[in-house]
Amino acid sequence: MIELNQVSKKYQSATVLKNFTLTIEDDGIYCLLGRNGAGKTTLLKSIAGYQNISSGTIRVNGHSISTATMDTGVSHIENFAKHFNLPVKKLIRVAGDLNPRFDYEFAMEMMERFELDAGKKFNRLSLGMKTMVSTIICLASNKSVVLLDEPVLGFDAIMRTEFYDLLVESYSRNPRIIIVSTHIVDEIAKVMQKLIIIDKGTLRFYDTLQEIETKAYSVSGLKQEVEKATKDLHTFGEIQAGGLLTRFIFDLPISQRDHLEIEKLSLQDFFIRMVEKKGGNLS
Amino acid sequence: MKPVLTVIKRNFASNLIALVITILVVLLSTTSSDSSISISRGNYTYLYMLMIPFFIVYVNFNKLIHLNATKKDYFWGSILTYIIAAASTSMVNTFIHLIIDPMNQTQIVINLLELCGWSENGVFVAFFQQFAFLLMLAVFLHVLLSMQSYWYGWLTDAVLVAIICVFVPIQPLRQILVGFFKLIMFNGNALLHISVCLSISMVLVLVGKAVLKRRSI
C-alpha cells in the first residue's frame, strides 16, 4: 500500500510536486502519465526514498519513506541507470546475491526469452537491451512496490510488446503494486489496471480505464446547443471554432441528440485534453 | 549476511585499479642510492587506503542501490570493506618492515611503523596500531567524500582548511594541532593510540550513517 499525503517537493524556487495526495491500496499495474516535466520522475524517486520531499508524508506498507529509510521495500529503476560493467548473467547473479527475495529463476527465464547475450558486458549492450536488463532486475526483485520510470524508452515496437508481456507475466507470478511511467499511452492500456495522470505536479486523474471508456466523451455542434446539452456535466476542456463548439466531458453518458456529435474519447485524447493548457481537474 | 558479503565483494572488485596502482607504486618506488636515508616501500601501501573510499562512495553506491541493495547493506558492507582493507594493508606493511626493509644494509630505511613509534611495542601491537590508524583514515575519507554533494560537506572542507590555515602559523594553536597528530599518529602508547583511533572511527561511522541517511540517489 502506498499513501501520499499532501506531498510537495521544491527545487529552490520551482515547485515540482504540489500537495500531491494519493492512496494506492490494491496490487495491480498502474500507469503514471504526464507530460515532460510534469513531476513523474520526482514522484517515483520520492516514493522510492531516493530523495526527500519538502513537505507532506509518504508511507509504503505503513512505513514512512525518506532518504533516511535504510530499507524501503521499494524497487525503482530509472532510465539510463548505471550498472557494474559485468556480463549480463553475472550482473543478474550479483543482483540476486544483494536481495534475498530476488527471483533468480524468473530473471534467467526472461534473459533467455529476450535473447539477452548472457556473456556480453553491460556497457556493450544497446540502449534498449540495457533498459531490458534493468527492468528484469527490478521486476525480479520481488519487492512489494516496483517503480519503473520510462522503461520503454529506447525500445522498438517489438521490444515494447515483449516488455508488456514481461510485465504481465511478472505480475501474474507475484501480484504487487507496479507503477510504470510512460508517454506511450495506448500500448500500456492493454495491461494496466488504473491510470494516474499528473500535470504540473498535481494529481489530475486516478481511476480505472473502464471509467474513461464509460465516462469520457466529446460533444460537438453549434455552440448554443452544445452548451445547453452539457450545462450540468463535468467539462474538462473545450475547443471553439466560429459558431461551433466541442466540449470534452467526464460524466455519465448523454443520449444521442439531433445536430450534436457525441464521440467516445480514446485514452490518448483523454490524456491530451486532460493535461493541455485549459485541462480540467477530475481528481 | 549474504547481501553484506556481496557489497564487500563488489567493493573490492571495483577497487582493483586502486590495488594495481598501489602495487606498481610500491614496486617501482626508488630512493637515491647516494642518500643515507631510504623511504620504505611499505609506506606506499597507504595509498590503497586513500584511494578506496573514492571508488566506494562515487562509483559503487548508486550501482549497488540500482541492483536493489539497501542502504543498510551498503553501510555495513563498506565498513567491513575498510576493516578488511586496513588489516590487509597493515599486514603487508608490517611484512615489508620485517622482511624487505632489513635487506637494505647500506641505508637507514624509514618505515611509518618506526617513525610513528608503533614498532616500539612489538610487531603484533604495532600491526594493531597501524590497523586502527588506517581504519580511521579510510572512514574519515568516506564520510568527507559522502558529504561533498551537500552544503555541510563544503562547510566541513572550509572548516578543515581554516583549521590548518589558522592553527599552523599561531604558536599556541600549532601546539594543539601537533598534540592532536601526536595522539592519532605519532603515539608510542599503544593502548591510548588504539583507543583514540577506534573511538574516532566509531564517531565517524555514526556521522557517516547520518550522512548516508540524508544522501539522495
Interface residues (C-beta under 8 A of the other chain):
Chain A: K45 A48 Y50 Q51 N52 T67 A68 T69 M70 D71 T72 S75 I77 A81 K82 H83 F84 L91 V94 A95 D97 L98 N99 P100 F102 S134 I137 C138 S141 K143
Chain B: K2 P3 L5 T6 V7 R10 A13 S14 N62 K63 L64 H66 L67 N68 A69 T70 K71 K72 D73 F75 K213 R214 R215 S216 I217
